[in-house]
Amino acid sequence: MQTNSAFKKIQVIHFAIIFGILIFTVTFLLPLPKLSFQLNFDNILFDFTMVWSVLVFIFHNSFYKNELTNVNFLETPHEKWQKYQTSHLIRMAILEGTLILNIVLLSKDPNYYYTILIAINYLFMFEYHPNISKIATEWHLTEEEIKNL
């Protein structure tokens, strides 16, 4: 399949989000705080972050999957592509928000658990990189439709 400008745009946006949050992580956490493995259940922020992160990890993809069920009602490839871009960016924004929350709290309370949550967020973000064949399969686009976007 030949790549087009719409696909290149979403790839650039995707990697710009990842690169931007990576720069934020590095600048916010330098110098690297001394980390510990202490579960601090007295801290309400620790409890909130753990619960929030687990809920995001479980449900972050539900909006995207919901949009996939509605794709058959869309008629043109352009409409399908617009839905894909919107749902992909929302999924990335949810992960990015959780990532920023964990980074800020790691700077306040240096704990390995925040580091683990940050690493899981980054893994999800890298996993969802835009791929033409994956998009075409999920969103029922033919090669001709992708070329004509």
N, C-alpha and C positions, 0 to 999 in steps of 0.2 A: 504494500500500500504506500502511496505517495503521501508525504505529510503536506498539510496546507497551513495557511496563515492562522486560521482559527485554532488549530491544534497547537501550533507553536506558541501562540499567545497563552493558552492555558498552561502549557509546560513552563513558560517563563514565570507566570504568576505563581505556580506551585513551588518552583525552586526559589523564587524570591521570598516567599513566605518562610520557607525552611531556612534560607540563608540569613534573613533578617532576624529570626528568632535565635539562630545560632550566634549571631553577633551580639544580640542582647544577652544571651546566656553567658558568653565569655566576658563581656564587659561588666556585667552585673556581679558575677561571682569571683572576679579577680580582686584581690588575691584569694586563692582557694581556701575556704574556711576548713578548719580541722573538723572532720566528720565523726559522728558517733553512731552507735546502734541502739540508742535509747528510745524506747517507746514512751512517749510522754502523753499519757491519756488525761492528764490534768489540764493540758492545753486544749482549749476548745477549737483553736485553729487547726491543730494537728488532726483532731477527730473529723472536723468538717472537710479538710483536704483529702483525707483518706476516703471518706464516704463519697465525696464529690468525684474524685478521680476514678474510683471503682464504678460509679454510675456512668460516668462518661465513657469509660472503656467498654462497658456493656452496651450502652445505648447510642453511642456516637454514630453508628452506621444505620440506625433505624430510619432516619429521615431520608437518607440516600436510597435505602431499599424500598421505602414507600414511594419515592419518585419513580423507581423502576417499575413498580406495579401499574403506574399511570401512563407509562410510555406508549402503550398500545393505542391510547386514545388520541395521541398526537399524530398529525398527518404528514407534516413536512419534516425533512431532516433538519432544517434550520430550527424548528421548534424543539426537536429532540436535543439538538446541540445546546440550545439556550437552557433547557432544563438540566442537562448534564453540568454545564458550567456553574449554574446556580447551586445545585445540590453538592457539587464537589467543593465549591468555595465555602459553603455553610459547614460541611463536614470538617474542612481544614480549620475554619475559624473556631469551631467548638474545641478541637484538639489544641489549637494555639492558645486559647483562653486558659485551658487547664494547665498547659505547659507554663505559661507566664505566672499563674498562681503558684505552682510548685517551685518555680525559680525564686520568686519573691520570698516565699516562706522558707526555702532552703537558706537564703541569706540571713534570715532572722533566727532560724533554729537549725544549725548545721547537723543534718541527720541523713544517714544513708537511705532511709526510706523515701525521702524526697528525691534523691538521686535515682533510685529505682523507678519511681513514677515518671521522672523526666525522661529516662531512657526508654521506657515503654511508649511514652508519647511520641518521641522521635521515631521509634520503630514504626508506629502506625502512620506517621506522616510520610515516611519514606516508602512504606508499602503501597500507599495510594497514589504513587506517581502516575501521571497520565500516560496511557499506553494505547495507541490507536486500535490494536487488535482487541484489547480488553474492552475498550469503549464501544467498538462496533458490535461485539458480542452482547454486552450487557444492554445496550440501547437499541439493538436491532437495526443497525445501520449497514447498508451495503457499501462495497468499495466505491461505487459510483456516487452514492450519496455523500460519502466522506470527501471525495474529490470536489464535489460541487458546493460544499459549504461556503 
